[in-house]
Amino acid sequence: MSLFGHRAVVAALLSSVACVTPALAQTTPAEPAPAVQTDNGGDIVVTATKRSETLQSVPIAVQALPTKALDQLNITNFAQYAKQLPSVSFQPAANAGGNPGQIVIYQRGIAAGGEGNHSGSLPAVGVYLDEQPVTTVGGNLDVHIYDVARIESLSGPQGTLFGASSEAGTVRIITNKPDLSHFYGRADIEGNHVSKGGFGGKAEGMLNIPLSPDIALRVVGFYERDAGYIDNVAGTRTFLPDPNTGAAITVNNAKFVKKDYNDTEIAGGRAALKIDLDSNWTVTPTVMYQDTRSHGAYGYDPKVGDLKLQHFLPEYRRDRYVQAALTIEGKVGNWDLTYAGAYLDRKAAQSSDYTDYAEAYDNLYSSVGGLAGYFYYKDNAGKQIAPLQNVLATDHFKKLSQELRVASPAGDRFRIVAGAFYQRQSNDIHQDYKVAGLADALSVNGHPGTLWLTQQHRVDKDYAMFGEASFDITPTITATAGARAFIYDNSLIGFFGFGRNPSGNYADTPYNGAGSSRTGVAGCFTTTGARLRDAVDAGTSTAFAPGALPGSPCTNLGTYVGGVGVEPVKASGQGVTYRANLSWKPVHGVLLYGTVSRGFRPGGINRRADVAPYAADYLTNYEFGAKTTLLGGKAHINGAIYQEDWDKFQFSYLGANSFTEIHNGPNARVRGVELNGNLNLGGLSLSASGAYNDAKTRKNLCLIDDPTYTCADTGNGNIVSAPAGTHLPITPRFKGTASARYTVPVGSFKAYGQGVVAYQSSAASDIRTASKYPTGDVYNPAALLGRLAAFTTADFAVGAEFNRFSIELFLQNAFDSRGQIGRFQECGSCGQRPYIIPIVPQTVGVRLHSDF
């Protein structure tokens, strides 16, 4: 569907909203929203334990943002709600350039950096949309937030009830369900302007339509345009001269110079149908579609200027997905039975500028003439060409998940939740590194103009059985214990690398544009099972084994099986995670609890045959917490202290030739505290929350795998990449937020004012303090990339609420803080040009809301 089509769908929905007559709106006038509830409320119901319970009665660390808070804080995306959750941090996925929809989520400081590559580790934080997991490799879905009942943030390992990718925590987006009671709806329109940028806005609408006494439909539509604020300014790059001709090559970006370069359009919708089969059984099918189209780059180059960069090739990304889900809820006797199944289909296409790679390698090899003297960027006539690379990439991600569980009556003294879970997720990965005019013989075979090609198929499968039991020892003391037995089975097959000059039966040089004799087609399997490079040396057959994937010249990532051909490389494992909890209610309104829990993340496969597979890592959590309800329910104060031990954590980085490599590092430990509270005094509401995490490695992190993690700079190629005691990267030690909202009646309406302040401390952008260039020179990746600076933001809003209508003026990032949510470089050796991904600059706007 074209974006024009998306706009038409949203326009039609909003038009229907506007045309609804009062006779159809069989509802009482909407109550004005109360003061901001960013956090705890005794009436907030959560399903963090896969039962419906009030937030204050759940003996685990949970923070919830209910519908009213989401609306009042004008939250529509992940970055906005993450700001309100101090235990949650994030960064754009590796090599994502800050594009929307490519987010890696962290909780409680559990971060090693470099995550998010499509060939990398699975996430350590699970993301759920209602009952279904939507966690994906390469960047989580950034679900548009509208008509959402609440967002739940579950801190610490959730590996018993939520499984493999909930090692450090889980974020759950719970949508509002169809309502059988009556017809109603809402519509919202916003216009805004970004300082140093352009104009944006959004239109959203919802209809709840009972179709019969037992069937109701709920539909949501939205369109959003986010203004750009980064300028692509004029610039040039000059590369060292061809040693044969003495001619240097200079390129300019005149074709791509543009102000407000990085704009985004998001459109989509959601529909849910509720069918009550009888008084005990309900079937709820849902479908959601979202299409995000972003243009330009979202990080700026501080060497060029504030919110400026110089890029030379097309940059865009389209990320669209559809998820169909089915939830069946019913009773077998007096036990609850729930089935939750979903199928997610996500397609992404992206074009990226990789000019920094050419700039970096021209400098690295300057002693031998740079790219012109060391590489072979030439056309079919043998003439030197510009070495710029344009990366054209696609990912096709599919995920099938199914869960069946039962729960005994919630009122029983002894109660259990138990079930089975299965998921299969796959990704078809395509990356084409284009060099305009590159000679056919120097290109990837069958792909003229392609210097490097990645064509891979990845599959990750999980099987689990889980159960959790609770027993009320006394009316005020409850013991809970649970376990999850799991099996994971992951595989990877395909092709990656350079081409191989076919002349002379693949023996002639240059082998390819990079002059590589071992990577790419050189490593492909022949019909005898030998690698091509070995077959050439031995003088045996160079006929390729049948390609495993369409579009690839041959297969070099796999395992050759005689009589069968090339099979995927596999990694599998099994184990058990657990949770034990003891809670006590010493007096009314006070809940104390202690928890020991363990979560895991599956192991997997490295693309390079000379890099070993990586093993699963585990996180063990020891936690004590308290929840208090004070002043007759007007105030809540909740907190937790904890220690988390992270065993042999997985960490990713760009290694040789900018390959993503994943290794198991040493152990790390996090000691932290979380605290949140609120106070509601009628017209005045105050809330605050914060988290402190001291996350450090416990042994040396080595450049070369060392099972003892006692490595030293031994002179044999190994170095200490991060010494024991190094703080884990990305996540700040302290993050906090505070809000105040005051509402006062004025005649026939209510006026309100609101302020929100958020702060986070600085953090390292890379765990490594030492690494090596391809030339062997040692450098400090963390220092080159730079620290993520501490920053504070302030948001303000004033508005008026009428019977069924409200209007609001808002100012976000009021003091135009240049907060940093990420730093990145385009390749492993591109430290000459680090980019900063900023928060959105100061934004002023107006919102209109209508209920009917």
Phi, psi and omega in degrees: 000133179288162179295329174300321179296319177300315180299322181295320179298313180295318179299319179296318179297314181293326177296319179295325176298314184293332186268357181295132181274159179301332180296329180281331184279078184278065182215154176287158178305140182294136176284137174303143181294140177285186182299162185305131172245088183275000197206246189268138171212136182300337182269358180282123180260131179236164179235037183296333178258015182064027166225155176278117181217154175289150184303321184285348181259356182272120185275049173218165181281107180227135171239136185232139172249105181282176184307313185296320178294318179300319179290314184294327180271002177057047183269125177229353182215175185298314184302325182286319180279334176296330179298333182269358183242094188300334180279352183257130173232169180200164170211156173300149182299157181307130179062020181276340180069016178084007181299142178302147177084007178233073189241135172253128187254141178231154173223141176054036173080004181280090182208137175246348180085156177081358181288165173107353175289144183295343175258011187261198182294155169290155180297158177261354177237126180277146175236129181238140169250107190058237183273351192255136175287135176237020177297131181225150173283141178090011178123124182287157175298133174261084185292130177295128185266109175201138184054047180254132182292318180187162170242126180252133174245112181258112184272145178088170184302130177241031189291352178278307184264339186240351164088206199301313186266022176246038183298316184257347182159181182216138173246127184238129176254114184252115183275158173289138184263159177304144185243124183282348193289314184193168178278136173197173181190183179205159176216144181221136177227139181221143169232142183211165177224133181262130177301138183062019182218208186248198182257146178217185179171181178203157176225131184220149178206156179217141173231133172248119190232105171292127180263339177195175178300341184242001184225134176220148180240138176232124182235144180228139174225149181206150170220134182221137172237119178261124184291149174279158180211003176251133183258133171268106188261162184295141178192172179224160170227134179242130183253151184305148187290154173297123182297340181276325184250340183076008183266125175272157178248126176242132178240155176230166183247026185307326183292338187243007178295129183199141174274149180052058191290333194249070177264158183223141172238134181230129179217150179171192181192171181216142177223137178225139180239124178254127181234113174273107180289323172199197184288347183248338188240132179228136176244130181229095170276142179223156174217140177226139177229137177215137181232117180246125179238114180243150182232146178081200182237151187250007172243145179251159182259107183299339177290335179272323179149170180297125179056038180224154173206174176229104178239155197238357184220164185299141178225123178196165175209135171239125183231113181228145179212156172227135175234126173252131184225154178222126175239128177240125181234135180195189181233139170241103192068234176253014176266145175272138175237134181228130169245133178227117179229150181205152173230123181247131177234115185236128178236133179227139176228136188214145171237129184231148175272123182244030182297328182299330177299313180296319179297318183292314184285333174297324179282318181301323182254029181297331181292342179241024176096010178068206181298323182291332182265338187248331181251187186224065177273085184226155176271185183295339178270000180085011181272140177297137181238166178296133186273017182294142179243132175249115183269117176254119189228146171224149171227135175237104187255131177232141181217125174244127179227144178215136177221137175233126181217159176233154178218132177286167182305133184295338182273355181288153178292321174248125185218150182223156167233129181212152181186184179229149185221143175215139171213147175227123178234139181227158178216123171268114190254128178225125174223124184239111181268100187271135170236111186301125176086003181298136183301146181303317184290342180262356181268170172297134186304125182083002182226076181304136179084001179259116178282320184220142179225135169242124179220100189223155175235120183245137177228131176235122181239142179226137175232141181206149167238136183220157176200148178215133182236142178234142180224128178277100180297316171224174178300344183243355182237127181230134176250137180229139176216141181208162179210158177223120175264130187228156170226134172237147184215106186242149180214158181210134180212153175146214185222147171206143172128195182275171174277185177218122180304118184284350182297145179063037181054046176070015182259343184286151176248159357290147184291326182191182183298335179262353181073016184282132181261354187234336187262140176096227182302329178302333181262006182289151179281138172265178182294343177271353183095352177281155171285149184304316183298325179286323179295321178296315180296324183272348181074024179263183185302137178251016177290131184283145168295152181307135180296140182280332184232141175296143178090352179258148182290333183185188183236123176238356177246101183167189178233126181276129179242118182304134180081351181243313184118208183269125178251157179297150167286138186234151172221131182217163179189172179208162180176191182222135170246165187210166172211134174230137186216139174232124182236151183217134175248088185294325177216166179298131179089003179232129176233123175247144180209155172230141185223139165237123183217159183220134178232168182215165173227130185297155172280182183191199193240136168270144182294321184282131182296334182271005175246120187295155172301156179256147184270166174299149170244158187229147179233123178249130188242130174241119192219141171233132183219165179217143175230129183231141174242123188235165174054043177066030179095000180279343182223149177221137174227121180235147178201164177206145170240148188202159167230133179236127179255120184253110188268124175047057187297146176281134174223144185242147174203164177275110182267214182304139182057025180060028169292140168281123176244140178241128181230160169269123179268195178283188176278156175226161180223139177239128171240129187205175179215142175237142179212132176211152181196164176211161180219124181242113182246048181079257181284341182248131177231133178234143175210154178204149176206152180201160178216139176238127180228120176256098188247119185221151169287153182254343175222173179295142171260125189255149176294322176252138182308131180219104185302336181275342182052036175243023186300157176221172178286082191275349180086001180260021182102345180268143174219161174281112182278329175208115182290159176307138181094359178291134178290138177296147189276177169075308187273134180287153175295319180232138175217134182209160178213149178217145181219156175217141179218133180233127181240135181222134177293138176223096181062237184271004180223176177241133176258150180215156172227147186216142175221140179226129177240134179229145180220143167217144183280176183285166179205153174290148179265351179211140180285336187277130173257357176207138175204186183229139170288165175303334179282352181098351180289140181271140177216170183251100182300320182296320181289319180295319181286328178089156179281151169283115186288150174294150178204159178232139175234155177223133179237140180227152177208144171227148182194179180225136180246120177259193185301306181231021187213146175217155176225142184218139169253133183225154177226110181257145186050058191304326184258017174054049177294140178262058180299147183249122178257355178185156171226145180205165171227156191286337179212171183298333181252015186266038181292351180289345186217074177284143180250149178246128175263111185268163167290167181293131179298177180313131182229130177242141182195179179227141179237140174239134182228141178221134171252150175210000000 
